[in-house]
Structure formats: C-alpha cells, structure tokens
Amino acid sequence: MHLFFIFLLQVGGTLLAARLYGQNNLQTLESVIVSAVCCGCIFFSRLMLVAEQSAGQEDSDLVKFAPTSQKQFYILYLISLVAALLFPMVDSEGWPFLVIFVLLSVFGDWFAGYVSGVCLLTVSFLLAGETDINLFIVYLISGLVGCLIFRTLDESSNFFLQIFVSALLLFVFLMACVTLFKEETFHISLLFLPLVNVTISLILLFVIVKIYTSRVIYRAQAEYMEINDPMYPLLVSLKDISEKDYYHAVHTAYFCDRIATELGLDVKVVKCAGYYQNIGIIHGNNSWSETLTILQGADFPEKPLTVIRELTDPGETLHSKEAAVVLFSNLVVSSVLYLIDKNPEAEINYDSVIEAVFKSRLDNGTLNDNAISIADIRLMKKKFKKEQLYYDNFMRRK
C-alpha cells in the first residue's frame, strides 16, 4: 500500500513541478510518464533485492536486510524526490546529486541507491528542460563512484578518505565539464556554482556518515558489547542450568577472540558465535532450530547466527573462516577440559592435544569446503599452543 502512495506522490509531485516550471502539455506528459516509469524501476530494484535475499536464505529461516528497513529507505527516497523536484529552480551545475546517490546507497543498498539516483536525476533534467548531456554524464559517473566508494561502511572504514575522494572526483568532473565542454569563454565566475556544489556535498556527506555511524555502526557495536558480556541474561540462564556448559562457552569465546584477532576476522561476531553456539541447552535441545528460536527471540544480529548455523545445522557446510575458528576453539576447549576432568593433577601435553584436534578435522574432510588457508591453520595452532598459562591457570579451576 505504501508503494502505491509513494507512486502517487511522485507522479503528482512531478505534475505540479512541471506546471510550476511552465512546461506545455506535451512536456508535462513526457515528464510524468518518465517519472512514473522511474518510480517503478526503483520499486522493482528494491523488491528484487529482498526477493533474492529471501531465496538465498529460505532454508535457514534467515533473511538479510539492508542496514535500514524498507520503510526508512522510502522515507529517505521521498526526501530526495522533493529535492530533485526543487533542483530545477537553480542552475544545474549547483545540483548536489552526489549526496542523493550516496544517501540512498548508504541507507539502502548500493544498486537500488544508484538506480534511484539515476531516475531522480532524469526527472530533474526533464523538469529543468536541461539539454547539457555532458553535465548529465558528470552526475551519472560521480554518483556511481559515490555509490561504490560508500558500498561498504563499518568501524574499519576511513570515512574521511571516502568523503574526500567522492567530493574530489565530483569537483574534477565538474571542472572538466565547465572548462572543456562549455562553448562560452572561460572565466573565473564559471567556477562558482561547481565550488558551491562540492562544498554543499562535502557538508552533507559528513552529516550522512555521522548519522549512519551513530544509528547503525555504533549501535551494532553497543549491541555486541551487551551480548558478549558473560553476565548477559541468556548466558546467566545457561549458568543456572549447567555451570559446566557455561564455563565451556566462556573459554570458547576467549579463544575465539584471540584467534579471530590474529586472523583479522570480525572479532565481535566470532566471539558471539563462540558464546552462543550451544545455547539451545537452556531448552534441553541443542539443535539448530532450537538455537535459532532462542537467539531470534533475543533479537540477535544476523552474522553470528549464520556462523552458528554452519556449526549446528547438519545440512549446512562449514565454509566460513569464522565458523572454522569457533569449531577449533570449541574442540580444543572440549579436549583440554576432558583431560582435566579425567585427572585434575595430570600434566597435559597441550601441544600434542592441539595437533591431534587439528589432524582429526583435517583428515575427516571437515574443512574441505572452508575458506581457511593452510597458513591460517598454522597460525591458529601456534596461537593455541601459546595459551598454556590459560589452560593451567583458568581451565583447571573448579
């Protein structure tokens, strides 16, 4: 229903804008038809994205969504639509379309963001009666570059570099358009609007990144800090039911943290999977379906769920490095705890235990389809062997 409402707003807004800018009946009809078709393309790109994600996860009951919801994306799209309808009031060289491309790409997905930007750009050009194809190409290319540069944003991203490169390329493209394709004689005043455009784009890009980091990235970090706390309610429930399984999870998460850091993986995701891969125990059934029910009920992030599924779903292949790290952390902890429980005073050759754990999994083909490399495996074994103080001082405790 909301898609139909947005469609009516876009078509109606384009009709009003066309009349406002003095277009004749034929020009108005052309603008409205193109606007309607573009709106349909945008809806199609978004719906196809969700359909593909749903199909890719249908067996796991998980659906990957963009960082923001469909509703939020369409709200931002409507704001961008209003801006696109108002742009023809000023000279086309001052239109900050890079911001629209990046905004819809960051808070949606890069492909739908680019499609939306191209469609809105086309509507603005039609309403303005703009015939400068070179300027259209400038906005088209700079928008594509912006979408690709901001395609991935996380805590490791260099936001300042991404913003600077996007704005710099826009400035270069606009300067090329002004100096190479303008038929009039070049003078310094020609640079005014492009400079204003780039300045406004820079400011708005900083605002977009600031909002995104606070609403998505930092919120996710805070969420992981909460669920990766040993005193998180689910883990406390596990401790109440079985202290042995609780401390097993704590030890596993410790090694997940250490190994993931060494391999340059997403530590918070791997550590989370280490804590909760056996959380189904609190319901007496450590199956994948029970684990999924518990963690989805607690609104867990999707990434650790994917890793845990590889480890606990019999029909799933162990293919990610993250899953391999959790697997070996769990196996090393299980082996060491078994030997300690068997004879608490015995001296354990931890190196031999670790070698045996890795050999058994390599021999039985567990890692045949995994992305882990031989170098990564060597690094993992080396790291496990360096943890003898932890084995003796923490895992031997009652």
Summary of the structure (lengths in Angstrom):
residues: 398
radius of gyration: 27.6
end to end distance: 60.0
largest distance: 93.2
contacts: 1239
relative contact order: 0.06
helix: 77%
strand: 0%
